Amino acid sequence: MSNCTVKKIDEMESVFRGGMKRARAELGVESFGLQVIDLPPNFEDYPEHDHSHDGQEEVYVVMRGGGEIEIDRERFPLDGDRLVRVAAEAKRKILPGPEGLRIAAIGGVPGQAYVAPDVTKLGEPDPMAAS
């Protein structure tokens, strides 16, 4: 493996109809989760979820655009001036604003080695692809 990897985000393999770039796998990262999520303006269908099943906490970093994140029914701004950490058991939902939103989602399980979910691996099928 090389000492570095540089890739254009828009050329990375994606799933969820292009909404999630497999950044971790594209860069060869093995020690933590890293995906880039692209959401269109005012998109309301990002699923509310938590990570109670796998214990993963996440940090969200806005790369462009803005919006809000709802965490346990409380809303917080998502913009280039803030970083957001969400504990595994907290329910979260991302709500992009009128410019849309590109965020980096970084995750891992405290005290454990990172295990990549299949959906983040290169070549795995898109869960939303037509069968």
HUQUI-V486254 format. One record per helix or strand of 2 or more residues. SS is the DSSP state (helix for helix, strand for strand). FROM is the first residue (numbers start at 1). LEN is the number of residues. If there is no record, write none. Layout:
# HUQUI-V486254
ss | from | len
SS | FROM | LEN
SS | FROM | LEN
This chain:
# HUQUI-V486254
ss | from | len
helix | 9 | 3
strand | 14 | 2
strand | 20 | 2
helix | 23 | 5
strand | 33 | 7
strand | 56 | 16
strand | 74 | 5
strand | 83 | 4
strand | 92 | 18
helix | 118 | 3
